[in-house]
Amino acid sequence: MTEVKLSLQSIQNDKALWEEKGFVLPSYDIEKVRANTKENPAWVHFGGGNIFRAFPARIQDEILDEGLADTGVIIFETFGAEKLDYIFGANDNLSTAVTLKSDGTVDLRVVGAIAETVKATKSQDWARAEEIFAKESLKVVSFTITEKGYNIKGLDGDFTDQVKAEMKDKDLNVSNSMAIVAALLYHRFKNGAYPITMTSMDNCSHNGDKLKASVLDFANAWVENGIVEKEFVEYLEDETKVFFPLSMIDKITPVADESIGKILKEKGYSPVESPIMDGRPQPPSYVNAEETEYLVIEESKATSYPAWDKKGIIFTDRKTVDEVETMKVTTCLNPLHTALAVYGCLLGYDLISAEMKDEDLVKLIKGVGYTEGMPVVVDPGIINPKEFIDTVLNVRFPNPFLPDAPQRIATDTSQKVAVRYGKTLNAYKDTNPEAIKDLKFIPAVIAGWLRYLLAIDDEGKAFEPSPDPMLASLQEDLKDVKFKDNEGIDDSLLKIIGNEEIFGIDLVEIGLADKIIADFKEMNKEEGAVRKFLQSL
């Protein structure tokens, strides 16, 4: 089989062969776009991970193909920046986006929009990073660095020692990601104070506010310590100069899967293997993701965005972005995901898609979403909630090509239930409290999570629960609860059920505690009791 190796030379010289093998290649002049991007950068992105490569970078590639843009994107990396050489540099900054369709087919696109990669640290490409941030042409800086990337405080709520030291460093010798962003914005302030839009695309609540707060924490500390001018803070707080929009992103993008690598190998594509850096595997040259995607962004008051709206990205007001996020995480997707996660672990599943062939589990999540979520759903107006759930249940979750596991989704459940279920319960409390007594699917999920915490599946076999910061303390609360023994366990269960901080509402006060305890006991009677309980619903 003739090999097609991901490189500029190959896609330019062997274009017909690539297309014969089913790959869509950039139709624009990649080298011309890259040269223009380096000279007149318009978009910088921090964190060139999977969702960025599969979604925003691919969108930019598509609008370049359609002549709606003449520049690409520059990737900045602040943590383990050397990985840029392995993931992008080794492949001429090309990336392959593999879209996994629910009908079992794949779309293959080589993305050429990544014009440059910059190791944005003081000891590496700092001069180039500053040069780019000083350019008037730069309009948008975006981020996919995960929620923890914005966190500059320890568990005690105080700034970490590293952050405190960098807040006092008169030479701005920074290494924290948020300090690096603040220092680069200060350089922009000193070199024209041009407007800029700082767009977090991370999947966390009020992402733009988190980004802004951390940047301002550094800026205010530097002002207080006499390191920078107070006008710098005024620049950051002026929304016509520096704007931190909210956004909601949604696209299931699992780690690169071996089955997809096999498909690519059969087409003669290389490299498929993950590059190794310091003994650790890095993401390979391709990224696989589902077809469905949503990105809703608050319209900027400072600068213009690329023509992403031509490819389905929605720009709207702040309130609507917030409502879209609320719809997704409290009703239409996340609560269903968590329900499948805890029950999937109890029933021995290792794929979400396989769970969607289980009639009992499908009835459970339909009950959580349609029956109990929809009556109090927040409707943002721009995305129909019922249509959103329809797509989740009929297209997204059943997709056999998405290697997403309930064990991954079950991670940090204690940190999620307050939003995924507590918000809905609070909505009932505020609008229709009498209906709470009739709820059965949401209480069943909470009871299922308590049963999951015993770390014994429905066959009576031990399993390892997913990581959770509260796992040890929760299991300590349940230390006297034994499998197949329901005597005298109510008080132990109430230690968790009565914890308003976990659920975001007092489950005892609203009258759900007895139902949850009864459900738990049904599932704890014997082997096979979880399945029987689900069937009883």
C-alpha positions as CSV (number, residue, x, y, z in Angstrom):
1,M,0.0,0.0,0.0
2,T,1.3,3.4,-0.9
3,E,1.9,5.5,2.2
4,V,0.8,9.1,2.7
5,K,2.9,10.8,5.4
6,L,1.5,13.9,7.0
7,S,3.8,16.7,5.7
8,L,3.5,19.8,3.6
9,Q,5.5,18.2,0.8
10,S,3.2,15.1,0.7
11,I,-0.1,17.0,0.7
12,Q,1.2,19.3,-2.0
13,N,3.0,16.8,-4.3
14,D,0.6,13.8,-3.7
15,K,-2.7,15.6,-3.5
16,A,-4.5,13.2,-5.8
17,L,-3.3,10.2,-3.8
18,W,-4.5,11.8,-0.5
19,E,-7.9,12.6,-2.0
20,E,-8.2,9.1,-3.5
21,K,-7.8,7.8,0.1
22,G,-10.6,9.9,1.3
23,F,-8.9,12.9,2.8
24,V,-10.0,16.5,2.3
25,L,-7.0,18.8,1.9
26,P,-6.7,22.5,2.3
27,S,-7.5,24.2,-1.0
28,Y,-5.9,27.5,0.0
29,D,-2.1,28.4,-0.3
30,I,-0.9,27.2,3.1
31,E,2.5,28.8,2.9
32,K,1.0,32.2,1.9
33,V,-1.5,32.0,4.7
34,R,1.2,31.1,7.2
35,A,3.4,34.0,6.1
36,N,0.5,36.4,6.4
37,T,-0.4,35.0,9.8
38,K,3.1,35.5,11.2
39,E,3.3,39.0,9.9
40,N,-0.3,40.0,10.7
41,P,-1.6,37.6,13.4
42,A,-5.3,37.9,14.2
43,W,-5.9,34.9,16.4
44,V,-3.7,33.3,19.1
45,H,-4.8,30.1,21.0
46,F,-3.4,28.9,24.3
47,G,-3.5,25.1,24.6
48,G,-3.5,23.1,21.4
49,G,-5.3,20.1,22.7
50,N,-7.8,17.7,21.2
51,I,-10.9,19.8,21.2
52,F,-9.1,22.8,19.7
53,R,-7.7,20.7,16.9
54,A,-11.0,19.0,16.2
55,F,-13.2,22.1,16.4
56,P,-12.0,25.7,16.3
57,A,-8.8,24.9,14.3
58,R,-10.9,22.9,11.8
59,I,-13.4,25.7,11.5
60,Q,-10.7,28.1,10.7
61,D,-9.4,25.7,8.0
62,E,-12.9,25.6,6.5
63,I,-13.3,29.4,6.4
64,L,-9.9,29.7,4.8
65,D,-11.0,27.3,2.1
66,E,-14.0,29.4,1.5
67,G,-12.0,32.6,1.2
68,L,-13.6,34.1,4.4
69,A,-10.2,34.6,6.1
70,D,-6.6,35.2,5.1
71,T,-4.8,34.2,8.3
72,G,-4.7,31.1,10.4
73,V,-4.0,30.6,14.1
74,I,-0.9,30.7,16.3
75,I,-0.7,28.2,19.2
76,F,0.9,29.3,22.5
77,E,1.9,26.8,25.1
78,T,2.9,27.6,28.6
79,F,3.1,24.2,30.3
80,G,5.4,21.5,28.9
81,A,5.8,23.6,25.9
82,E,8.3,21.2,24.3
83,K,5.4,19.0,23.3
84,L,4.7,21.4,20.5
85,D,7.7,20.0,18.7
86,Y,6.4,16.5,19.0
87,I,2.7,17.0,18.2
88,F,2.9,19.8,15.6
89,G,6.5,20.4,14.6
90,A,7.2,16.8,13.5
91,N,4.2,17.1,11.1
92,D,4.9,20.6,9.6
93,N,2.2,22.0,11.9
94,L,-0.4,19.9,10.2
95,S,-3.1,18.0,12.0
96,T,-5.7,15.5,10.9
97,A,-9.3,15.9,12.1
98,V,-11.2,12.6,12.1
99,T,-15.0,13.1,12.5
100,L,-16.7,10.0,13.8
101,K,-20.3,9.8,12.5
102,S,-23.0,7.8,14.2
103,D,-23.6,5.8,11.0
104,G,-20.2,4.3,11.3
105,T,-18.4,6.4,8.6
106,V,-15.6,8.9,9.1
107,D,-14.7,12.2,7.6
108,L,-11.0,12.9,7.3
109,R,-9.6,16.5,7.0
110,V,-6.1,17.6,7.0
111,V,-6.0,21.0,8.9
112,G,-3.4,23.5,7.7
113,A,-4.6,26.5,9.6
114,I,-2.0,26.3,12.3
115,A,0.6,28.8,11.1
116,E,3.0,28.8,14.0
117,T,3.6,27.4,17.5
118,V,5.2,29.4,20.3
119,K,6.7,28.2,23.5
120,A,5.3,31.1,25.6
121,T,7.7,30.9,28.5
122,K,10.4,33.3,29.7
123,S,13.2,30.8,28.9
124,Q,12.0,29.9,25.4
125,D,10.1,31.9,22.8
126,W,9.3,34.9,25.0
127,A,10.5,37.6,22.6
128,R,8.3,36.1,19.8
129,A,5.3,35.9,22.2
130,E,5.7,39.6,23.1
131,E,6.1,40.5,19.5
132,I,2.8,38.9,18.6
133,F,0.9,40.4,21.5
134,A,2.2,43.9,20.5
135,K,0.6,43.6,17.1
136,E,-2.4,45.8,16.4
137,S,-3.7,43.1,14.0
138,L,-4.2,40.7,16.9
139,K,-8.0,40.6,17.7
140,V,-8.7,37.3,19.5
141,V,-6.9,35.2,22.1
142,S,-8.6,32.0,23.0
143,F,-8.0,29.2,25.5
144,T,-8.6,25.5,26.0
145,I,-6.4,24.9,29.1
146,T,-9.0,23.2,31.3
147,E,-10.6,24.8,34.3
148,K,-7.6,24.2,36.6
149,G,-5.5,26.4,34.3
150,Y,-7.3,29.5,35.6
151,N,-7.0,28.4,39.3
152,I,-4.2,30.3,41.1
153,K,-5.3,29.4,44.6
154,G,-4.7,26.4,46.8
155,L,-7.2,24.3,48.7
156,D,-7.1,26.7,51.6
157,G,-8.4,29.5,49.3
158,D,-5.2,31.5,49.4
159,F,-2.8,32.1,46.5
160,T,-0.2,29.4,46.1
161,D,3.4,30.2,47.2
162,Q,4.4,30.3,43.5
163,V,1.7,32.8,42.7
164,K,2.6,35.0,45.7
165,A,6.2,35.0,44.6
166,E,5.3,35.9,41.0
167,M,3.0,38.7,42.2
168,K,6.0,40.3,43.9
169,D,8.6,39.7,41.2
170,K,9.7,43.2,39.9
171,D,11.1,41.7,36.7
172,L,7.9,39.8,36.0
173,N,9.8,36.5,35.9
174,V,6.5,34.5,35.5
175,S,5.8,30.9,34.9
176,N,2.2,30.5,36.0
177,S,-0.1,30.4,33.0
178,M,-2.3,33.2,34.2
179,A,0.8,35.3,35.1
180,I,2.1,34.7,31.6
181,V,-1.2,35.9,30.1
182,A,-1.2,39.0,32.4
183,A,2.4,39.8,31.5
184,L,1.7,39.5,27.8
185,L,-1.3,41.8,28.1
186,Y,0.9,44.3,30.0
187,H,3.3,44.2,27.1
188,R,0.4,45.0,24.8
189,F,-0.7,47.8,27.1
190,K,2.8,49.3,26.9
191,N,2.9,49.0,23.1
192,G,-0.2,50.7,22.0
193,A,-2.9,49.4,24.4
194,Y,-4.8,48.0,21.4
195,P,-8.1,46.3,22.0
196,I,-8.2,42.5,22.4
197,T,-10.9,39.8,23.1
198,M,-9.8,37.1,25.6
199,T,-12.0,34.1,24.9
200,S,-12.0,31.1,27.2
201,M,-13.4,28.1,25.4
202,D,-13.0,25.8,28.3
203,N,-16.0,23.7,29.4
204,C,-16.6,25.3,32.8
205,S,-19.2,27.7,34.2
206,H,-18.6,31.4,33.6
207,N,-15.3,30.6,31.9
208,G,-14.6,34.2,30.8
209,D,-15.1,35.5,34.4
210,K,-12.6,32.9,35.7
211,L,-10.0,34.0,33.2
212,K,-10.6,37.7,33.9
213,A,-10.5,37.3,37.7
214,S,-7.1,35.5,37.6
215,V,-5.5,38.0,35.2
216,L,-6.8,40.9,37.4
217,D,-5.5,39.2,40.5
218,F,-2.0,39.4,39.1
219,A,-2.4,42.9,37.7
220,N,-3.8,44.3,40.9
221,A,-1.0,42.7,42.9
222,W,1.6,44.1,40.6
223,V,0.1,47.6,41.0
224,E,0.0,47.2,44.8
225,N,3.7,46.1,44.7
226,G,4.7,49.1,42.5
227,I,5.6,46.9,39.6
228,V,3.1,48.2,37.0
229,E,1.0,51.3,36.5
230,K,-2.6,51.4,37.8
231,E,-3.6,52.4,34.3
232,F,-2.9,48.8,33.3
233,V,-5.7,47.6,35.5
234,E,-7.9,50.3,34.1
235,Y,-7.1,49.0,30.6
236,L,-8.0,45.4,31.6
237,E,-11.3,46.6,33.2
238,D,-12.4,48.6,30.1
239,E,-14.6,46.2,28.1
240,T,-14.0,48.3,25.0
241,K,-10.3,47.6,25.3
242,V,-10.0,44.1,26.8
243,F,-13.1,41.9,26.7
244,F,-13.5,38.6,28.5
245,P,-16.6,36.9,27.0
246,L,-18.5,33.9,28.3
247,S,-18.7,30.9,26.0
248,M,-20.3,27.4,25.9
249,I,-18.5,24.7,24.0
250,D,-19.8,21.1,23.5
251,K,-18.2,18.4,21.4
252,I,-17.3,15.0,22.7
253,T,-13.6,14.6,21.9
254,P,-12.1,11.4,23.4
255,V,-8.4,10.6,23.4
256,A,-7.2,9.2,20.1
257,D,-8.5,5.7,19.8
258,E,-6.6,2.6,18.5
259,S,-9.6,1.7,16.3
260,I,-9.3,5.0,14.5
261,G,-5.6,4.6,14.2
262,K,-6.2,1.2,12.5
263,I,-8.5,2.8,10.0
264,L,-5.9,5.4,9.2
265,K,-3.2,2.7,8.9
266,E,-5.3,0.8,6.4
267,K,-5.4,3.9,4.3
268,G,-1.6,4.1,4.4
269,Y,-1.7,7.2,6.6
270,S,1.3,8.0,8.9
271,P,2.3,8.8,11.6
272,V,-0.4,7.0,13.6
273,E,1.7,6.3,16.7
274,S,1.8,8.7,19.7
275,P,5.1,10.5,19.9
276,I,7.0,10.0,23.2
277,M,8.3,12.9,25.2
278,D,10.3,12.3,28.4
279,G,8.9,8.8,28.5
280,R,5.3,9.9,28.2
281,P,3.0,9.4,25.1
282,Q,1.7,12.6,23.6
283,P,-1.3,13.1,21.3
284,P,-0.7,11.7,17.8
285,S,-1.0,13.5,14.5
286,Y,-4.7,12.9,14.4
287,V,-7.6,13.7,16.7
288,N,-11.0,11.9,16.7
289,A,-14.3,13.6,17.7
290,E,-18.0,13.3,17.2
291,E,-19.8,15.1,14.4
292,T,-22.2,17.2,16.7
293,E,-20.7,20.4,18.0
294,Y,-21.9,23.6,19.6
295,L,-19.9,26.8,20.4
296,V,-21.8,29.8,21.7
297,I,-19.8,33.0,22.4
298,E,-20.7,36.3,23.9
299,E,-20.4,39.1,21.3
300,S,-17.3,41.1,21.9
301,K,-17.4,44.8,22.8
302,A,-13.7,45.2,21.9
303,T,-12.8,43.5,18.6
304,S,-14.2,41.4,15.8
305,Y,-14.1,37.6,15.7
306,P,-13.1,35.5,12.6
307,A,-16.0,34.5,10.4
308,W,-16.8,31.5,12.6
309,D,-20.6,32.3,12.4
310,K,-20.5,31.1,8.8
311,K,-19.7,27.6,10.1
312,G,-22.4,27.4,12.8
313,I,-20.7,29.1,15.8
314,I,-23.2,31.4,17.5
315,F,-22.5,34.9,18.8
316,T,-25.0,36.3,21.2
317,D,-25.5,38.3,24.4
318,R,-24.1,37.3,27.8
319,K,-27.5,36.3,29.2
320,T,-28.2,33.9,26.3
321,V,-24.7,32.3,26.6
322,D,-25.4,31.7,30.3
323,E,-28.8,30.2,29.5
324,V,-27.3,27.8,26.9
325,E,-24.8,26.6,29.4
326,T,-27.5,26.1,32.1
327,M,-29.7,24.2,29.6
328,K,-26.8,21.8,28.8
329,V,-25.4,21.2,32.2
330,T,-28.6,21.0,34.3
331,T,-31.0,19.3,31.9
332,C,-30.0,18.2,28.4
333,L,-26.7,16.5,28.5
334,N,-24.6,16.4,31.7
335,P,-27.3,14.9,34.0
336,L,-27.9,12.1,31.5
337,H,-24.1,11.5,31.2
338,T,-23.7,11.2,35.0
339,A,-26.7,8.8,35.2
340,L,-25.1,6.6,32.6
341,A,-21.7,6.8,34.3
342,V,-22.7,5.6,37.8
343,Y,-25.1,2.9,36.5
344,G,-22.7,1.9,33.8
345,C,-20.0,1.2,36.4
346,L,-22.5,-0.8,38.5
347,L,-23.6,-2.9,35.6
348,G,-20.2,-3.6,34.2
349,Y,-20.2,-1.4,31.0
350,D,-17.1,0.2,29.6
351,L,-18.6,2.2,26.8
352,I,-21.3,4.8,26.9
353,S,-22.4,3.8,23.4
354,A,-23.0,0.2,24.6
355,E,-25.2,1.5,27.4
356,M,-27.4,3.1,24.9
357,K,-28.4,-0.4,23.7
358,D,-29.7,-1.1,27.3
359,E,-33.4,-0.4,27.4
360,D,-33.5,0.1,31.1
361,L,-30.7,2.7,31.1
362,V,-32.3,4.5,28.1
363,K,-35.6,4.7,30.0
364,L,-33.7,6.1,33.0
365,I,-32.1,8.9,31.2
366,K,-35.2,9.7,29.2
367,G,-36.9,10.0,32.5
368,V,-34.2,12.3,33.9
369,G,-34.2,14.5,30.7
370,Y,-37.7,14.5,29.2
371,T,-39.9,13.7,32.1
372,E,-38.3,15.6,35.0
373,G,-35.8,18.0,33.4
374,M,-37.9,19.5,30.6
375,P,-40.7,21.0,32.8
376,V,-38.2,23.4,34.5
377,V,-35.6,23.6,31.7
378,V,-34.0,27.0,30.9
379,D,-34.8,27.7,27.2
380,P,-32.2,30.0,25.7
381,G,-34.2,30.6,22.6
382,I,-31.3,30.0,20.1
383,I,-31.1,26.2,20.7
384,N,-34.2,24.1,21.3
385,P,-33.8,22.1,24.5
386,K,-35.9,19.1,23.3
387,E,-34.0,19.0,20.0
388,F,-30.8,19.1,21.9
389,I,-31.8,16.1,24.0
390,D,-33.1,14.3,20.9
391,T,-29.6,14.6,19.4
392,V,-27.9,13.5,22.6
393,L,-30.1,10.3,22.8
394,N,-30.4,9.4,19.1
395,V,-27.0,10.5,17.7
396,R,-24.4,11.4,20.2
397,F,-24.5,8.9,23.0
398,P,-25.2,5.9,20.8
399,N,-22.3,6.7,18.4
400,P,-20.3,3.4,18.3
401,F,-17.2,5.2,17.2
402,L,-16.9,7.3,20.3
403,P,-14.8,5.4,22.8
404,D,-16.1,7.2,25.8
405,A,-16.3,5.3,29.0
406,P,-18.6,5.6,32.0
407,Q,-15.6,5.4,34.2
408,R,-14.2,8.6,32.7
409,I,-17.6,10.4,33.1
410,A,-17.9,9.2,36.7
411,T,-14.8,11.2,37.7
412,D,-15.4,13.9,40.3
413,T,-19.1,13.2,40.5
414,S,-19.3,14.8,44.0
415,Q,-18.3,18.1,42.4
416,K,-20.9,17.8,39.7
417,V,-24.2,16.7,41.3
418,A,-25.0,20.2,42.7
419,V,-25.2,21.6,39.2
420,R,-26.4,18.5,37.3
421,Y,-29.3,17.8,39.7
422,G,-29.4,20.4,42.4
423,K,-30.2,23.2,40.0
424,T,-33.2,21.3,38.6
425,L,-34.4,20.5,42.1
426,N,-34.1,24.1,43.1
427,A,-36.1,25.1,40.1
428,Y,-38.9,22.8,41.2
429,K,-38.7,24.2,44.7
430,D,-39.1,27.7,43.4
431,T,-41.8,27.1,40.8
432,N,-43.7,23.9,41.6
433,P,-42.6,22.4,45.0
434,E,-45.6,20.1,45.1
435,A,-44.2,18.2,42.1
436,I,-41.0,17.2,44.0
437,K,-42.8,14.3,45.7
438,D,-43.6,12.8,42.3
439,L,-40.0,12.8,41.1
440,K,-38.5,9.3,40.7
441,F,-35.7,9.4,38.1
442,I,-33.5,12.1,39.6
443,P,-33.8,10.5,43.1
444,A,-32.9,7.1,41.5
445,V,-29.7,8.6,40.0
446,I,-28.7,10.0,43.4
447,A,-29.5,6.6,45.1
448,G,-27.5,5.0,42.3
449,W,-24.5,7.2,43.1
450,L,-24.7,6.2,46.7
451,R,-24.8,2.6,45.7
452,Y,-21.8,3.2,43.4
453,L,-19.8,4.6,46.4
454,L,-19.9,1.1,47.9
455,A,-17.5,0.1,45.1
456,I,-19.4,-3.2,44.6
457,D,-21.1,-3.9,41.3
458,D,-24.4,-5.5,40.6
459,E,-22.8,-9.0,40.5
460,G,-21.3,-8.4,44.0
461,K,-17.8,-7.9,42.6
462,A,-15.5,-5.1,43.8
463,F,-14.5,-2.3,41.4
464,E,-12.4,0.7,41.6
465,P,-14.4,4.0,41.7
466,S,-13.2,6.8,39.5
467,P,-11.1,9.6,41.0
468,D,-13.0,12.1,43.2
469,P,-11.7,14.6,45.7
470,M,-14.4,13.5,48.2
471,L,-14.2,9.8,47.6
472,A,-12.3,9.0,50.8
473,S,-14.6,11.0,53.0
474,L,-17.8,9.8,51.3
475,Q,-16.7,6.2,51.7
476,E,-15.9,6.9,55.3
477,D,-19.5,8.1,55.8
478,L,-20.6,4.8,54.4
479,K,-18.2,2.6,56.3
480,D,-21.0,0.9,58.3
481,V,-23.1,0.2,55.1
482,K,-22.4,-3.3,53.9
483,F,-23.5,-5.0,50.6
484,K,-26.8,-7.0,51.1
485,D,-27.3,-5.6,54.7
486,N,-29.8,-2.8,55.0
487,E,-30.2,-2.9,58.7
488,G,-29.6,0.4,60.6
489,I,-28.0,2.2,57.6
490,D,-30.3,5.2,57.4
491,D,-28.1,7.5,59.5
492,S,-25.0,6.7,57.4
493,L,-26.8,7.5,54.2
494,L,-28.2,10.7,55.7
495,K,-24.7,11.9,56.3
496,I,-24.3,12.3,52.5
497,I,-28.0,12.9,51.6
498,G,-28.2,15.7,54.2
499,N,-25.0,17.5,52.9
500,E,-26.4,20.6,51.2
501,E,-22.9,21.6,49.9
502,I,-22.8,18.4,47.8
503,F,-26.2,18.7,46.3
504,G,-26.8,22.4,46.3
505,I,-30.1,21.9,48.1
506,D,-31.3,20.3,51.3
507,L,-32.7,17.0,50.1
508,V,-34.2,16.2,53.5
509,E,-36.1,19.5,53.6
510,I,-37.6,19.1,50.2
511,G,-38.8,15.6,51.1
512,L,-36.5,13.3,48.9
513,A,-34.4,11.7,51.6
514,D,-36.8,8.8,52.3
515,K,-37.2,8.1,48.6
516,I,-33.5,8.0,48.0
517,I,-32.9,5.8,51.0
518,A,-35.6,3.4,49.9
519,D,-34.2,3.3,46.3
520,F,-30.7,2.6,47.7
521,K,-32.0,-0.3,49.9
522,E,-33.7,-1.8,46.8
523,M,-30.4,-1.8,45.0
524,N,-28.5,-3.2,48.0
525,K,-30.6,-6.3,48.7
526,E,-28.7,-8.8,46.6
527,E,-26.9,-9.5,43.4
528,G,-28.9,-8.3,40.5
529,A,-30.9,-5.9,42.6
530,V,-29.6,-2.8,40.6
531,R,-31.0,-4.3,37.4
532,K,-34.3,-5.2,39.0
533,F,-34.6,-1.7,40.4
534,L,-34.1,-0.1,37.0
535,Q,-36.7,-2.4,35.5
536,S,-39.1,-1.3,38.3
537,L,-38.8,2.3,37.1
